Amino acid sequence: MPTPAFVILKEAVLPDEMVLVDTLRRRHPDLSWDPGSTAQSNRRPDEAIFIRAGDRLMAVMSLPAPIPIDLQDWQRATRHWPEALEAVTSHQAHLVVSSLGSASEGAEPPLDVMQDARLTTAAVGGLIEVLPACLGVLWQGKVARSSAHWEEASRRAFAPAPDHPFELWIETIFYRSGNSLGAYTEGLSAFIGREIEFEVDGLDQEAIARRVDAFASYLIANGIDENTEDGKVYRDHGELGNFILWHRMSRFGARPVISFSSPLNPATTKVYPIIPRSIASNHPLLILLAQLGLFDPAQPENLVRLRPDHYISEVRVALLDDELTKALTTMMTVEGYGEADTDARRALARRDMALARSLLEPWGKKVDTLLQACQLGLHLRDIHLFVPAPPQFVGGGVH
């Protein structure tokens, strides 16, 4: 899917097509650039121009209206570009720059995301050089940068990693959550399907930024590989010791992230039961399993270690307890449970513990499987024991 860039302007204007082509030839001589308007002759010249980049067709469309403004995106940009809010609130028109695919039918396979990003980035950089009145650029509708930054960095549009201009494509948002300083990205998911969420103890904002930039650049160039697979342990050059990479859901929303975090520290974490005693001491299945030594609320399988400062409070989410109760009750409705329950109780009455255990052992295993799934879900943040604390944004990330 093409990645559009939005170039904001004081007033609607289109560059001269041939001047833009000549500029792109000079800036990026290794790629052939040619006028492409004949491929779209039904367009009026005051609406759009078209250029060929190799065998690809690029469009520059003029719209005499402001883009929809999400002030959060532009507020975040002030970390790099202090005048971002002034620029976006004063603009009255914009250009849309996007690739349209092959300029000739069947000539090349569709562009991948990286190729598309490189071509669009190069085209926008040339456009800004031709039109000095450009105020700024919004990439993917998320990442805002100044025209000066874009015009210079886009000269590296076709450079290999780590010199590619990933800083034009990715925004890093810093936050404080409890006692943790962290950061997450916006824009990386367009390349790899996930964002970064980085929360490693012992780092200041500058140190976090360096690491997030390095990982983002690597992931854009290489995708998810054996160096960034789930559960990978990193040694941070002796500065921090180990930290761990997880593939899971964000703490701040239902989206997949690559999470970099410190190993769980007993000094900053607490152990909580997955099935609380309020359920364990009242649910008939668990009461019977506990009598047979097939369930213990204190068993490791029923415990999870969490950071309390990552949550609003330690009040359990009622929905999770309701679902746990429902799952346990459902186990009692499966075929064979009624007979096994009756026979086990008779065996207990005869003090035949071994027979009673053997009869209900399959249900003890079902409870263990449920607990394993809950441990994984809590770890991956697919479910929550408590309500997560919202992040307090830092610097340019403030709402």
C-alpha positions in Angstrom: 0.0 0.0 0.0 1.5 3.4 -1.0 2.7 5.6 1.8 1.6 9.2 1.2 3.4 12.3 2.4 1.6 15.6 2.9 3.5 18.8 2.3 1.9 21.8 3.9 1.9 25.2 2.2 0.7 28.8 2.8 -1.2 28.6 -0.5 -1.9 26.1 -3.2 0.9 25.8 -5.7 2.4 23.1 -8.0 6.0 23.0 -9.1 7.0 23.0 -12.7 7.2 19.4 -13.7 10.4 19.6 -15.7 12.1 21.7 -13.0 11.2 19.0 -10.5 12.5 16.3 -12.7 15.8 18.1 -13.3 16.2 18.6 -9.6 15.6 15.0 -8.8 18.1 13.9 -11.5 20.7 16.1 -9.8 19.8 14.9 -6.3 19.5 11.2 -7.1 21.5 10.6 -10.3 21.5 6.8 -9.9 17.8 6.6 -10.7 16.2 7.7 -13.9 13.7 10.5 -13.5 11.3 11.6 -16.3 8.1 13.6 -16.8 5.1 11.3 -16.5 2.1 13.5 -17.1 1.4 11.9 -20.5 0.5 8.7 -18.5 -2.3 10.6 -16.9 -3.4 13.0 -19.6 -7.0 13.2 -18.2 -5.6 15.3 -15.2 -5.6 19.1 -15.4 -2.1 20.5 -15.0 -3.2 22.7 -12.1 -4.4 19.6 -10.1 -1.5 17.3 -10.3 1.8 16.4 -12.0 3.3 13.0 -12.5 6.9 11.9 -12.7 8.5 8.6 -13.6 11.1 7.2 -11.1 12.6 4.4 -13.0 9.6 2.3 -14.0 7.5 3.7 -11.3 4.9 6.5 -11.5 4.8 9.2 -8.8 2.0 11.7 -8.3 2.1 15.2 -6.8 -1.4 16.4 -6.2 -2.4 19.9 -5.1 -5.3 20.5 -2.7 -6.3 24.1 -1.8 -7.3 23.2 1.8 -5.5 22.5 5.1 -4.9 18.9 6.1 -7.0 17.6 9.0 -4.9 18.5 12.1 -4.2 16.2 15.0 -2.3 18.5 17.3 -0.8 15.6 19.2 1.3 14.7 16.1 2.5 18.2 15.7 3.1 18.7 19.5 5.3 15.6 19.4 7.3 17.1 16.5 8.3 20.1 18.6 11.2 18.0 20.1 12.8 18.2 16.6 11.1 21.3 15.2 10.0 24.0 17.7 7.9 25.8 15.1 5.8 22.8 14.2 2.6 24.0 15.8 2.9 27.5 14.2 3.5 25.9 10.8 0.5 23.6 10.8 -1.9 26.1 12.3 -1.0 28.7 9.6 -1.0 26.5 6.5 -3.9 26.8 4.0 -3.1 24.2 1.4 -1.1 21.0 0.9 0.4 18.7 -1.6 0.0 14.9 -1.5 3.0 12.9 -2.8 2.5 9.2 -3.4 3.7 6.4 -5.7 1.1 5.0 -8.0 2.8 1.7 -8.9 4.3 0.7 -12.3 4.3 3.3 -15.1 3.9 0.5 -17.7 1.7 -2.5 -17.3 3.4 -5.7 -16.0 6.9 -4.1 -16.1 7.9 -4.7 -12.4 6.5 -6.3 -9.3 4.7 -4.1 -6.8 6.9 -1.9 -4.6 7.6 -3.1 -1.1 7.1 -0.7 1.8 10.8 0.2 1.9 11.0 0.9 -1.9 7.9 3.0 -1.7 9.2 5.0 1.3 12.5 5.7 -0.4 10.9 6.9 -3.7 8.3 9.1 -1.9 11.0 10.5 0.4 13.2 11.4 -2.5 10.4 13.0 -4.4 9.3 15.1 -1.4 12.9 16.3 -0.9 13.2 17.5 -4.5 9.8 19.1 -4.2 10.9 21.1 -1.2 14.0 22.3 -3.0 11.9 23.5 -5.9 9.2 25.1 -3.7 11.0 26.9 -0.8 7.6 28.0 0.5 6.9 24.5 1.8 6.3 24.7 5.6 6.7 21.1 6.6 5.9 17.5 5.9 3.6 15.0 7.6 4.6 11.4 6.9 1.9 8.6 7.1 -0.3 11.1 8.8 1.8 10.6 12.0 5.3 12.0 11.7 5.8 15.7 11.2 9.1 17.2 10.3 10.3 20.6 9.1 11.0 21.3 5.4 14.6 22.1 6.1 15.1 18.8 7.9 13.3 16.8 5.2 15.1 18.5 2.3 18.5 17.7 3.8 17.8 14.2 5.1 16.0 13.0 2.0 19.2 13.2 0.1 19.9 9.9 1.8 16.7 8.4 0.6 18.4 5.5 -1.2 21.3 5.0 1.2 21.6 1.6 2.9 21.2 1.2 6.6 22.3 2.7 8.9 22.4 5.9 6.8 18.8 5.7 5.4 16.7 8.7 6.7 14.6 6.6 9.1 14.2 9.7 11.3 11.8 11.1 8.7 9.6 8.0 9.0 9.6 7.3 12.7 8.5 9.4 15.7 9.7 8.5 19.2 7.4 9.4 22.1 8.8 9.6 25.6 6.7 8.9 28.7 7.0 8.3 32.4 4.9 5.5 33.9 5.3 5.0 37.6 9.0 5.0 38.3 9.9 4.1 34.7 11.1 6.4 31.9 10.4 4.8 28.5 9.6 5.5 24.9 7.6 4.0 22.1 7.5 4.6 18.3 4.9 5.7 15.8 5.4 4.8 12.2 7.5 1.6 12.5 4.5 -0.6 12.1 4.2 0.4 8.4 7.5 -1.4 7.8 7.4 -4.4 10.2 3.9 -4.6 11.5 5.0 -3.7 15.1 6.1 -0.6 17.0 8.9 -0.4 19.6 8.2 -0.1 23.2 11.4 0.5 25.2 11.4 0.6 29.0 14.7 -0.4 30.5 15.7 0.8 33.9 18.7 3.0 34.5 18.6 5.1 31.3 17.9 8.8 30.8 16.0 10.2 27.8 19.0 10.7 25.6 20.3 7.2 26.2 16.8 5.8 25.5 16.6 7.8 22.2 20.0 6.4 21.0 18.9 2.8 21.5 15.4 3.3 20.1 16.9 5.0 17.0 19.4 2.1 16.5 16.8 -0.6 16.9 14.3 1.2 14.6 16.9 1.7 11.9 17.9 -2.0 12.1 14.3 -3.2 12.0 13.4 -1.1 9.0 16.4 -2.4 7.1 16.2 -6.1 8.2 12.7 -6.8 9.5 12.3 -9.2 12.4 15.1 -11.7 12.2 17.1 -14.0 14.5 18.5 -11.0 16.2 15.1 -9.6 17.1 13.1 -12.7 17.8 10.8 -13.1 20.8 12.7 -13.8 24.0 16.1 -12.5 22.8 18.4 -11.4 25.6 20.7 -8.5 25.0 23.9 -7.4 26.8 24.0 -3.7 26.8 27.8 -3.3 26.6 28.1 -3.8 30.3 26.3 -0.6 31.1 23.0 -2.0 32.1 23.5 -5.7 32.2 20.9 -7.8 30.3 17.6 -6.7 28.9 15.0 -8.7 27.1 13.1 -8.4 23.9 9.5 -9.6 23.8 6.9 -9.7 21.1 3.6 -8.7 22.9 0.8 -6.2 23.0 1.5 -2.6 24.1 0.7 -1.5 27.7 -1.0 1.5 26.3 -3.2 0.1 23.6 -4.3 -2.9 21.6 -1.4 -3.0 19.1 1.6 -5.3 18.7 5.0 -4.1 19.8 8.5 -5.3 20.2 9.1 -4.6 23.8 12.5 -4.0 25.3 12.4 -4.4 29.1 14.6 -5.1 32.1 14.4 -8.5 33.7 11.8 -8.6 36.5 13.5 -7.2 39.6 12.2 -8.5 43.0 12.9 -5.0 44.4 10.4 -3.3 42.0 7.9 -6.1 41.5 5.3 -8.1 43.5 3.9 -11.6 43.1 0.2 -11.9 42.7 -2.2 -14.9 42.4 -3.9 -15.4 39.1 -6.8 -17.2 40.7 -7.5 -15.3 44.0 -8.3 -17.0 47.2 -11.9 -15.5 46.9 -12.4 -17.9 44.0 -10.2 -20.7 45.2 -12.0 -21.1 48.5 -15.5 -20.9 47.0 -15.5 -22.6 43.6 -16.5 -26.3 44.1 -14.1 -27.6 41.5 -11.1 -25.9 43.1 -12.2 -26.9 46.6 -12.3 -30.6 45.6 -9.0 -30.4 43.7 -7.3 -28.7 46.7 -8.5 -31.5 48.9 -6.8 -34.0 46.6 -3.6 -31.9 46.3 -4.3 -31.2 42.6 -4.5 -27.4 43.2 -2.9 -25.0 45.6 -3.4 -21.2 45.3 0.2 -20.7 46.3 1.6 -23.0 43.6 4.0 -21.3 41.2 1.6 -21.9 38.3 -0.9 -19.7 40.0 1.5 -16.8 40.5 2.6 -13.9 38.3 5.2 -11.2 39.0 4.2 -7.7 38.0 5.3 -4.1 38.6 2.7 -2.4 40.8 3.8 1.1 39.6 2.6 0.1 36.1 -1.0 0.0 37.3 -3.5 2.5 38.6 -4.1 0.4 41.7 -4.0 -3.2 42.9 -7.7 -3.7 42.6 -8.3 -6.7 40.4 -10.1 -6.3 37.1 -13.5 -7.8 37.8 -13.9 -9.0 34.2 -10.9 -11.3 34.5 -12.2 -12.9 37.7 -15.6 -13.4 36.1 -13.9 -15.1 33.1 -11.9 -17.3 35.4 -15.0 -18.4 37.3 -16.8 -19.1 34.0 -13.9 -21.2 32.7 -13.7 -23.2 35.8 -17.5 -23.8 35.8 -17.4 -24.8 32.2 -14.8 -27.6 33.1 -17.5 -29.1 35.3 -20.0 -29.3 32.4 -17.9 -31.5 30.1 -18.9 -35.1 29.6 -17.6 -37.4 32.3 -17.1 -34.8 35.1 -20.3 -35.6 37.0 -19.4 -39.3 37.3 -15.8 -38.6 38.1 -16.8 -36.1 40.8 -19.2 -38.6 42.4 -16.8 -41.5 42.3 -13.9 -39.3 43.7 -16.0 -38.1 46.6 -16.9 -41.8 47.4 -13.3 -42.7 47.2 -12.5 -39.8 49.6 -15.1 -41.1 52.0 -13.3 -44.5 52.0 -10.0 -42.6 52.4 -8.8 -43.9 49.1 -6.9 -40.7 48.2 -5.0 -42.4 45.3 -8.2 -43.4 43.5 -9.8 -40.0 44.1 -6.7 -38.2 42.7 -6.6 -40.4 39.6 -10.3 -39.8 38.9 -9.9 -36.0 39.0 -6.4 -35.6 37.7 -7.6 -34.7 34.2 -9.4 -31.7 35.6 -6.3 -30.7 37.6 -4.4 -30.7 34.4 -7.2 -28.5 32.8 -6.8 -26.0 35.6 -3.0 -26.0 35.1 -3.5 -25.4 31.4 -5.8 -22.5 32.2 -3.2 -21.0 34.5 -0.4 -21.4 31.9 -2.6 -19.6 29.4 -3.3 -16.8 31.9 0.4 -16.4 32.7 1.2 -16.1 29.1 -1.7 -13.7 28.5 -0.6 -11.5 31.4 3.0 -11.5 30.1 1.9 -10.6 26.6 -0.6 -8.1 27.9 -3.5 -9.7 26.1 -5.2 -9.7 29.5 -4.7 -7.5 32.6 -4.9 -8.3 36.3 -5.2 -4.6 37.1 -6.0 -1.5 35.2 -2.8 -0.2 33.5 -1.7 3.2 34.5 -1.8 5.7 31.5 1.6 7.1 30.5 2.6 10.7 31.4 4.2 12.0 28.3 7.5 13.8 28.5 8.8 16.7 26.4 7.4 16.9 22.9 5.2 14.0 23.6 2.9 15.9 26.0 -0.7 15.9 25.0 
